[in-house]
Amino acid sequence: MIRKTAIIMIILAILLGASNVYAVAGSGNVSDNKDIIIVPFWEHAQKVTPAVSFSSGIYSGQISGNSNVTKISMTVILSEKNANGTYSEVSRTSNSSNSNYVTKSNTYSFVKGKTYKVTVTGQVYVGATYENVENSIIATY
């Protein structure tokens, strides 16, 4: 049932002309362990990687694209978890590159016991067309 639903969603996304299509993969036999992993599929981006190093006091992001990518612009947002479970932005940095790879890091004074979210958003260009990409991680210091 889950596979049928996933296939129908993928077909609908393709038919509706969506630029981001999601693929479904499972570890082992999906019907046995019910572990389903949904990963984004981008046409031109290969990796969108947020990272945090509490020991170094650094958060960072990188985006790499296919060989036909001509430009990438990226913003890395650091958010802190509030008592009510929402996240508030505490820092951000950005960078762009006229190639198929961009990276950027920034320092922050992390507080032990706090939970942080690092979100990488960007646009990956091939000529004048682009696709939006995003990925995030959550980590507790």
N, C-alpha and C positions, 0 to 999 in steps of 0.2 A: 504494500500500500504506500509506504513511504517513497519507494523508488518510483512508482507511478506518478505520485504527486510531484516529485522533483523533476521528472522528465516533462510533465505537463507544464510546470513553471518555466523550465528552460525553453521549451518550444514557444510558449507565449511570449517570453522576453525577446526571442529572436524575431518572431513574427511582428511584434510591436516596434521593432527597431531600437531596442535598448542598447546603449553603448557598453554597459556593464552587465555581463551575463555571469551567473554564479553556477559553479560546478559542485556536485555533491560527491564526496568520497567517504568511505568508511574504513575503519581498520578491521580487517577480517571480513567475515560474513555479516552484513548489516542485520539480517534477520536473527542472527544468533546473539549478538551482544548489544545491539541497538545504539552503538556509538556512531554518530553522524558528525562529520566535520564539513562545514560549509566554508569554502575559500573563495575569495574574489578572483575573477579572471579578467585581466585587462588585455586589451589588444596590443598596446605598445609598451606598457610598463612590465618589467620583470619582477622587481622587488620594491617594496615600500616598507622600510625598516625603522621603527622607533626603538630607542635604547635608553637605558638609564644606568648610571654607575654611582651608587650612593657613596662608595669609598672615595671616589675622585671628585664628587660634587658636580657631575656633568650629566646633562641629558642631551640627546642627539637624534638625528634622523638622516636617512639617506634614501634616495630613489635612484634606481637604475632602470634603464629602458633598453629596448631592442636596438640593433645597429642603425635602424632608419630614423631614430629619434634625433631631432635637431635642437631641441631646447627643453629644459625642465625648470619649473619654478616650484619652490617648496616652502612651507611654513611648518615649524615644529612648535607645538603648544604644550606647555607643562601646566597641569591642573592639579589642585589638591582636593582631596575628599573632605566634604563638610560633615558635620555631625548628623545632618538629615539624609546623608547618602548621595547628595548631588556633588558635582565637581565645580570648582571655581578656578578660572585661569589665574596663575600666579606669575608666569613668565612666557615669553615667546621669542623666537628667532626665525630668520628666513634667509634664503639664498636662492640664486638661480644660476644656471649654467647653459651655455650654448653647445652642449654636448649631450650624451646619453647617460650622464651620471652627475649627481649633485649630492653633497653632504654638508651638514652644518651641526655644530655643537655649541652649547652655552653652559655657563656655570650657574649653580644655584645652591643656596645654603639649605639643604634638606634637614628636616627635623625627625629625629628617631620616633618611631611609633606612628608616623603619618603615612597615609596611602596616597600615591601619586599616579596620575595618568599622563602618558606621553602620547600625543597624537600627531601624526605626520599627514599633512594634506598637500596636494600639489596638482599641477597641470603638466602633462607630458605631451609635448608638441611633435607632430610630424608635419613639417611645412606650416600651413596656416590652421590646420585642424588640431584639436587637442582632446584629451580625455582627462577627466578628474579622477584622482586616486586618493585613497585614505586608508590608514591603518593605525591602530593604537595598542598600547600595552598598559597594564595596571600592575603596580608593584608597591609593596609596603616596606618601608625602611626599618 
